[in-house]
Amino acid sequence: MPREIVRTTVRTTVGAEQCSAPTVVRQNSGITWLGDIPEDWEVLALKHLVATKISDGPHETPEIIDNGIPFISAESIKNNKINFDLKRGYISEELHKLFCRKVKPKRNDIFIVKSGATTGRAAIVETDEEFSIWSPLAMVRPNPKKVDHRFLFQCILSELFQKQIQVSWSFGTQQNIGMGVIEKLPIPLPPLPEQKAIAAFLDRKTQLIDSLIAKKREMLDRLKEKRSALISHAVTRGIPGGAGRAMKKSGVTWLGDIPADWDVKKLAYLTKKIGSGKTPNGGADVYQSTGILFIRSQNVYDTGLYLDDVVYISEEIESGMTWSRVYSGDILLNITGASLGRTCLVPQGFPRANVNQHVCIIRIAKPEFEKFISIFLKSNFAKSFYDLSQNGSGREGLNFEQISKIPIPLPPLPEQKAIAEFLDIETGKIDKLADKIKEGMERLTEYRSALITAAVTGQIDLRGEAPENHKEVMA
């Protein structure tokens, strides 16, 4: 059946971007979610646009060594680039040669994360350096006779393509998308010169947007540093401005001097519980959308508990996990993985909840000390202690004995309250400013996504763009 052909005047506004053309003949793409596309475009499955069969990295778990060939997995795919600072480590030259029999990365290859929490993220290879990839990454090698690599990359980043990945993935222990599904995903395809023009346009526009986002991210980093420094000074020296105060040695090298009327006590002497929870039998398969809150490390931040992606367990399962119950006033501390050291105080009136084994419950013996101790555990000094105490070869970790030995500087109770009130006000100002910056970043990210989607689906007529600009951008 022939596709429906319609004539439309294209006038698309995406944020501040507006392009127009007299008349563009459009046709039904035949795909509901894609809608109409320009008449001279076609839609092809991704597998028809590659130079080699789409393949994932080797599934063997390699031996990680101190020096050798960089070994890259899903965590290295960040902000649409390969971040080699986030590599798993290095593998030997011999193992690299073996892995390259399946996948040998080269410039202009595109990697798509196909399993885990970041499924769908993508990056393009912009180096000639040797490296190897692992199984969570799928390699797409564009055929330059059929598709411009930058155009295809932008298509994969587009909101429409990402939504197709999301509706196509399956769940086992984690979300994933199969190789057979990836290769069948449809790509809207203009003539090659127009592909290059679109890629050049998007390279210029997204680089400007990314620059603005990067500047806002730097502002957030500076605010984070300011916040940490403010907390660290207040919980070890007192409220700023107390010049001439008598000081004494704390007896802890990394803590330095403290006010003369303060004490230092190990956390064990200030608590009635230091312990973590557990993951219930059945793991993620027993999680529910309602029931008893089950807090994991991804819910615990220095700025509080974030419950956007919280899971629940049943009353029956929770009844056998009384040891891991959380109560108002408890301090939660992440003790494993990349989020190690993130901590927060459970607020008053918090509903019944449990934690898993990656979150430590610290229950203070005297409730009036809870606020100050919870603040100290966020300080740079406490973070330094965590760094010094980490153990575990494959994954960082803190054990209960190490946590119990954390030295806590303790002011008299009235000063504890004054410091807590001071920090509530000052960090509140910083957090409010940080929230505004984050909102700005979100708007830019949304605009970036909408612009890409509009361009790679032909909603913006870019036939007048000069394809040669593509070389300038890539230079």
C-alpha positions in Angstrom: 0.0 0.0 0.0 1.5 3.4 -1.0 2.3 5.8 1.8 0.1 8.8 2.2 1.7 12.0 0.7 0.9 15.4 2.1 2.1 18.9 1.3 2.8 21.1 4.3 4.5 24.4 5.1 7.2 23.5 7.6 7.4 26.0 10.4 8.8 24.4 13.5 9.7 26.2 16.8 11.8 24.3 19.3 12.5 26.6 22.2 14.3 29.6 20.6 15.1 27.7 17.4 12.7 28.5 14.5 13.2 27.4 10.9 10.9 27.7 7.9 10.7 26.6 4.3 8.0 27.4 1.7 6.7 23.9 1.1 7.9 20.4 2.1 6.2 17.4 0.7 5.8 14.9 3.6 4.8 11.3 3.7 3.5 8.9 6.4 6.5 7.1 7.7 4.4 4.0 8.4 5.5 4.1 12.1 3.0 5.5 14.5 5.5 7.1 16.9 7.5 8.7 14.1 4.6 10.2 12.2 5.2 12.1 8.9 8.6 12.5 7.4 9.8 14.4 4.3 9.0 12.7 1.0 12.6 12.0 0.0 13.4 10.4 3.4 13.1 6.7 4.1 13.0 4.6 7.3 15.5 1.7 7.7 16.3 -0.7 10.5 19.5 0.1 12.2 21.0 -3.2 11.0 20.9 -2.0 7.4 23.0 1.1 8.2 26.1 -0.6 9.7 29.4 -1.7 8.2 29.6 -4.8 10.5 27.1 -6.7 12.4 26.1 -5.0 15.7 27.9 -6.8 18.5 28.4 -6.4 22.2 31.6 -6.7 24.1 33.0 -10.1 25.4 31.1 -11.6 28.3 34.2 -12.9 30.1 35.1 -11.2 33.3 38.8 -10.1 32.8 41.6 -9.8 35.3 42.1 -6.1 36.0 45.7 -5.0 36.3 47.5 -1.7 37.2 48.7 -0.9 33.7 47.8 -2.0 30.2 44.9 -1.4 27.8 41.9 0.6 29.1 38.9 -1.5 29.8 35.6 0.3 29.3 32.0 -0.6 30.5 28.7 1.1 30.9 29.8 3.5 33.7 32.2 5.2 31.3 29.3 6.3 29.0 28.5 9.7 30.5 27.2 13.0 29.0 27.2 11.4 25.5 30.9 10.7 25.7 33.3 8.0 26.7 34.9 9.1 30.0 38.1 7.2 30.3 38.6 8.4 33.8 35.7 6.1 34.7 37.2 3.0 33.1 37.0 -0.3 35.0 40.8 -0.5 34.9 43.3 -2.0 32.6 43.7 -5.4 30.9 46.7 -7.1 29.5 47.8 -6.8 25.8 47.1 -10.5 25.3 43.6 -10.3 26.7 42.9 -7.1 24.6 44.0 -9.0 21.4 41.6 -11.8 22.4 38.7 -9.4 23.0 39.4 -7.6 19.7 38.5 -10.8 17.8 34.9 -10.0 18.7 34.9 -6.2 18.9 37.8 -3.9 18.1 36.8 -0.3 18.8 37.8 2.4 16.3 37.1 6.1 15.7 33.4 6.9 14.8 32.0 3.7 16.3 28.9 4.3 18.4 28.4 2.5 21.7 25.0 1.9 23.3 24.5 0.8 26.9 22.4 -2.3 26.6 22.0 -3.4 30.2 21.8 -1.9 33.7 20.4 1.4 35.1 21.8 3.5 32.2 20.4 1.4 29.4 20.1 3.6 26.2 23.0 5.9 26.9 25.3 6.3 24.0 28.7 7.7 23.0 30.8 8.0 19.9 34.5 7.1 19.7 36.6 10.2 19.2 40.0 8.7 19.7 42.4 6.4 17.9 43.8 5.0 21.1 43.5 1.3 21.8 40.9 0.1 24.3 38.5 -2.8 24.9 34.8 -2.9 25.9 32.8 -5.2 28.1 29.4 -7.0 27.4 27.1 -4.2 28.7 28.1 -2.2 25.6 26.8 -2.7 22.1 29.0 -1.5 19.2 27.4 0.1 16.2 29.8 0.8 13.3 28.0 3.1 10.7 28.4 2.4 7.0 29.7 5.7 5.6 28.2 4.9 2.2 24.7 4.8 3.8 24.8 7.0 6.9 26.8 9.9 8.3 28.1 8.7 11.7 27.3 12.0 13.4 23.8 12.0 12.1 23.2 8.4 13.2 24.6 9.3 16.7 22.2 12.2 17.0 19.3 9.9 15.9 20.3 7.4 18.7 20.4 10.3 21.2 17.0 11.6 20.1 14.0 11.4 22.4 12.0 9.2 20.0 14.8 6.6 19.6 15.4 6.6 23.4 11.7 6.0 24.0 11.8 3.0 21.6 14.7 1.6 23.7 12.7 2.1 26.9 9.5 0.4 25.6 11.6 -2.5 24.1 13.8 -3.4 27.1 13.1 -6.4 29.3 13.8 -7.0 33.0 15.7 -9.8 34.7 17.8 -8.8 37.6 18.1 -5.4 35.8 16.8 -3.7 32.7 18.3 -4.7 29.4 17.8 -4.6 25.6 18.7 -7.5 23.4 21.0 -7.3 20.4 18.1 -8.5 18.1 15.9 -5.7 19.3 18.7 -3.0 18.9 19.3 -4.0 15.2 15.6 -3.7 14.3 15.1 -0.2 15.7 14.0 2.1 12.9 16.1 5.1 11.8 14.6 8.0 9.7 17.0 8.6 6.9 17.4 11.6 4.6 19.7 11.7 1.6 23.4 11.6 2.7 24.1 15.3 1.9 21.1 16.3 4.1 22.3 13.9 6.8 25.7 15.8 6.9 23.9 19.1 7.0 21.7 18.1 9.9 24.7 16.7 11.7 26.7 19.9 11.2 23.7 22.0 12.5 23.2 19.8 15.5 27.0 19.7 16.3 27.1 23.5 16.4 23.9 23.9 18.4 24.5 21.1 20.9 28.0 22.3 21.5 26.7 25.7 22.5 24.1 24.1 24.7 26.6 21.7 26.3 28.9 24.7 27.0 26.1 26.4 28.9 25.3 23.2 30.8 29.0 22.7 31.6 29.2 26.3 33.1 26.2 25.6 35.2 27.7 22.3 36.3 30.8 24.2 37.4 28.7 26.6 39.4 27.1 23.6 41.1 30.5 22.2 41.9 31.6 25.5 43.5 28.4 25.6 45.5 28.9 22.1 46.7 32.5 22.9 47.7 31.3 26.0 49.5 28.6 24.0 51.3 31.1 21.3 52.4 33.6 23.9 53.6 30.9 25.7 55.6 29.8 22.5 57.3 33.3 21.3 58.0 34.3 24.6 59.6 31.2 24.8 61.8 31.4 21.3 63.2 35.1 21.4 64.0 35.8 25.1 64.8 32.3 26.5 65.6 30.3 29.2 63.8 32.5 31.4 61.6 33.4 34.7 63.1 34.5 33.5 66.6 38.0 35.0 66.4 40.3 34.6 69.4 38.6 31.5 70.7 40.8 29.2 72.8 41.7 26.0 71.0 43.2 22.6 71.9 44.6 19.6 70.1 41.9 17.1 69.3 44.2 14.1 69.5 43.2 13.1 65.9 45.7 14.1 63.3 43.3 14.7 60.4 40.9 16.6 62.7 43.4 19.1 64.0 42.6 21.7 66.7 39.1 22.1 68.2 37.6 24.6 70.6 39.0 24.1 74.2 35.5 23.4 75.7 34.7 20.6 73.1 35.2 16.9 73.7 36.1 14.1 71.2 34.4 10.8 71.5 34.3 7.7 69.3 30.9 7.1 67.7 30.5 3.8 69.5 30.2 5.6 72.9 27.4 7.8 71.5 25.2 5.1 69.9 22.9 2.3 70.9 22.9 0.7 67.4 25.2 0.5 64.5 24.0 -2.0 61.9 22.7 -2.5 58.4 19.8 -4.2 56.8 19.5 -6.9 54.2 18.0 -7.6 50.8 15.0 -9.9 51.3 15.0 -13.4 49.8 14.1 -13.1 46.1 15.8 -9.8 45.7 14.3 -7.3 43.2 11.6 -9.9 42.3 9.8 -9.3 45.6 9.8 -5.5 45.4 6.3 -3.9 45.1 4.8 -0.5 44.1 3.1 -0.2 47.5 3.7 -1.5 51.0 6.5 -0.9 53.5 9.2 1.5 52.3 12.5 -0.3 51.5 15.4 2.2 51.4 18.5 1.5 49.3 21.7 3.5 48.9 20.3 5.3 45.8 17.7 6.9 48.2 20.3 8.3 50.6 21.9 11.7 49.9 23.7 14.3 52.1 20.8 16.6 51.4 18.1 14.1 52.5 16.2 11.1 51.5 15.1 11.0 47.9 12.2 8.6 47.3 11.4 9.1 43.6 12.6 5.6 42.8 11.9 4.0 46.2 10.6 0.4 46.3 8.4 -1.4 48.7 8.1 -4.8 50.4 5.2 -6.6 51.8 4.1 -6.7 55.5 4.9 -10.4 55.6 8.5 -9.9 54.4 9.0 -6.9 56.6 7.9 -8.8 59.7 11.0 -10.9 59.4 13.3 -7.9 59.1 12.8 -6.1 62.4 16.5 -5.5 62.9 16.6 -3.3 59.8 13.7 -1.1 60.7 14.3 2.6 60.4 13.0 5.2 62.9 12.8 9.0 63.0 16.1 10.3 64.3 18.2 7.5 62.9 21.3 8.4 60.8 21.6 6.5 57.6 25.1 6.0 56.1 25.9 4.4 52.7 28.7 1.9 53.4 29.5 0.4 49.9 30.0 1.4 46.3 30.3 4.7 44.6 27.8 6.4 47.0 29.9 5.4 50.1 29.8 8.2 52.7 26.4 9.7 51.7 24.4 10.2 54.8 21.3 11.8 56.2 19.0 12.1 59.2 15.6 10.3 59.1 13.1 13.1 59.6 10.4 13.2 62.3 7.2 11.5 61.3 8.8 9.3 58.7 6.7 6.2 57.9 7.7 2.7 58.7 10.7 1.6 56.6 13.6 -0.8 56.2 17.1 -0.6 54.7 19.2 -3.0 52.7 22.7 -4.2 53.5 24.4 -1.3 51.7 22.9 1.2 54.2 24.0 1.5 57.8 21.7 2.6 60.6 23.3 4.7 63.3 21.0 5.2 66.3 22.2 7.8 68.7 21.8 7.1 72.4 20.8 10.7 73.3 18.3 12.1 70.8 19.5 15.7 71.5 22.8 14.8 69.9 21.3 13.4 66.7 21.3 16.6 64.6 24.9 17.6 65.3 26.3 14.2 64.8 24.4 13.7 61.5 25.9 17.0 60.3 29.4 16.1 61.3 29.1 12.8 59.3 28.6 14.9 56.2 31.7 17.0 56.8 35.0 16.8 54.8 36.7 15.5 57.9 34.3 12.5 58.1 34.6 11.9 54.4 38.4 11.8 54.9 37.9 9.1 57.6 35.8 7.1 55.2 38.5 7.3 52.6 41.2 6.2 55.0 39.0 3.3 56.3 37.7 1.8 53.1 38.4 -1.8 52.5 37.5 -4.4 49.9 39.4 -5.1 46.8 36.7 -5.1 44.1 34.4 -2.6 45.8 34.9 0.0 48.4 33.3 -0.7 51.8 33.1 0.3 55.5 32.4 -2.2 58.2 30.7 -1.6 61.5 33.9 -1.7 63.5 35.4 1.1 61.4 32.2 3.1 61.7 32.2 2.7 65.5 35.7 4.3 65.7 34.8 7.5 63.9 35.9 10.3 66.3 33.1 12.9 66.8 34.0 16.4 68.1 31.2 17.4 70.5 30.5 21.0 71.6 28.3 21.7 74.6 24.7 21.0 73.8 23.6 24.7 73.4 26.4 25.3 70.9 25.4 22.1 69.0 21.9 23.6 68.6 23.3 27.0 67.6 25.6 25.4 64.9 22.7 23.3 63.6 20.4 26.3 63.3 23.2 28.3 61.6 23.8 25.6 59.1 20.1 25.1 58.4 19.9 28.7 57.3 23.2 29.0 55.4 23.0 25.6 53.6 19.3 26.4 52.8 20.4 29.5 50.9 23.0 27.5 49.0 20.6 24.7 48.3 18.0 27.1 47.0 20.5 28.6 44.6 21.6 25.2 43.5 18.0 24.2 42.8 17.6 27.2 40.5 20.8 26.2 38.6 19.5 22.6 38.3 16.2 23.9 36.9 18.2 25.9 34.3 20.2 22.8 33.4 17.0 20.7 33.0 15.5 23.3 30.7 18.6 23.3 28.5 18.7 19.5 28.5 15.0 19.4 27.4 15.6 22.0 24.7 18.7 20.0 23.5 16.6 16.8 23.3 13.7 18.5 21.5 16.0 20.2 19.0 17.7 16.9 18.1 14.4 15.1 17.7 13.0 17.8 15.5 16.1 17.9 13.3 16.5 14.1 12.8 12.8 13.6 12.0 12.7 16.4 9.4 10.5 18.8 11.4 13.2 21.4 10.8 14.1 22.0 7.1 17.9 22.0 7.1 18.5 21.4 3.4 20.1 24.9 3.1 22.7 24.1 5.8 26.3 23.7 4.4 27.5 20.1 4.9 31.1 21.3 4.8 30.6 22.8 8.3 30.5 19.3 9.6 34.3 19.1 9.0 34.9 22.3 10.8 33.0 21.1 13.9 34.9 17.8 13.9 38.3 19.4 13.4 
